[in-house]
């Protein structure tokens, strides 16, 4: 289920694993080894990509069977795809976002957001792009060829760069940019506040090839999802030092290299404007500009139905879905993607520091009831998701939840008794303290409010008091989720074509920074173990397709017992779009071509 971070394309509640080794996503992060070059690409796309069929039918994976089936009407992607010659030149696209980001470095833990990715994808280089079946191919605007050129004694990947590619400051994009990004993201210096180190930490060196436009990446240990790296790529200048990495993109977009370039921020209107870059060497952007407008989730659908916005991610809200669907001149574009809804449990919080308490709360939650409530009115299946890496519709999916996948209040009560939390009707107490859990939600999102109320009622039955704390949308991640200022937080993770590498940071164990404090980076659940890290590492380095899926499922079993992220269901991508727009909508795993987005009339 892979991050830009990951990992948040969603209406105010999603964390995109966007850039991988992510979140997000990126699968983290576009999210996503050592074989013969040709065999590697085939094995990767068959084994570790999310291979959605056009109709999205469920498939069994290694060691298990998919339990969810997507309705036949659901597509792998739904973007009103059209040739460029049928798209009108010119026009302004008004695009709704759920927050006004401050950190624009997608590889930074604070910037690894789906809303950031929606802007950065128009502005920054990416070594690869993905089709709707999650098959990665070189993004020839930047990389004309990329392949494994050696496997012994070490895996070597050779990138041939597009010589026309330049940063907006005029400097060519060369091997030095790749080297600088590797050094920033490999985890050697914890003062770089990275979203994830996956893949980069496996690299031994990044060197100049025959000239500045050939990059030789040598891996210390095999990394099967190498195509997930350098997606996006940031310039050497802002990756050179921790300070540059952490601060150069704060309320700034200092340099770009895409079909669009940065124009302005409007702090009052909460808009980010980008314009066509006439220095772009690829296909000329059809649109003159894109204005991203940040609104509260409750205001987005109103702005769309009033004609103030041309496109926005509706998210999983049935009322918003119905309102957007009825908007004049608009359509809903829906696809099966790598998105999944979940609750994150903060293992660092006093209330949830005991894994037995976290397990008890999971057993006390009727996930099926929550899922049915969330998806009502969306025309989407309500199958539970019982895997942290693979979707119901993905090869490799199996149910690893075990006993924790079943609603069992009686067993939950026994676990709480064993953890020392005794009934003092109606709540449980320990050492004079009431077992109270803070359920933090973004303001204005009815979905989260409903989830909180259901959780409150369910956990009351087992003696756990739940307080629902509604916080400003813009603060939900930056001031609550990322710093660990919550007990349980509901949101969505957005994946990439690389299920293991873009999920790695979400479940990776904490590391000590130079000041001795534990850094959890993209692991918002703040719980992990060396065993989980080892299992994920094995999954990302095994070159046999079936074994790689099996390894990922072994890691998943360990994650279930830790109770970090509690999966609920595979989430539909619902985008409200003006009917005259082409090449934009619910992308699934497809990488949008921003230069091709435009109006048909």
Secondary structure by P-SEA (a helix, b strand, c coil): cccccccccccccbbbccccccccccccccccccccaaaaaaaaaacccccccccbbbbbcccccccccccccccccccccccccccccbbbbbbbbccccccccccccccccaaaaaaaaacccccccccccccccccccccccccccccccbbbbbbbccccccccccccccaaaaaaaaaacccccccccccccccccccccccccccccbbbbbbccccccccccccccccccccccccccccccccccccccccccccccccccbbbbbccccccccccccccbbbbbbbcccaaaaaaaacccccccccccaaaaaaaaacccbbbbbbbccbbbbbbbcccccccccaaaaaaaaaacaaaaaaaaaacccccccccccccccccccccccccccccccccaaaaaaaaaaacccccccbbbccccccccccccccccaaaaaaaaaaaaaaaaabbbbbbbbcccccccccccccccccbbbbbbbbccccccccccccbbbbbcccccccccccccccccaaaaaaaaaaaccccaaaaaaaaaaaaaaaaaaccccccccccbbbbbcccccccccccccccccccccccc
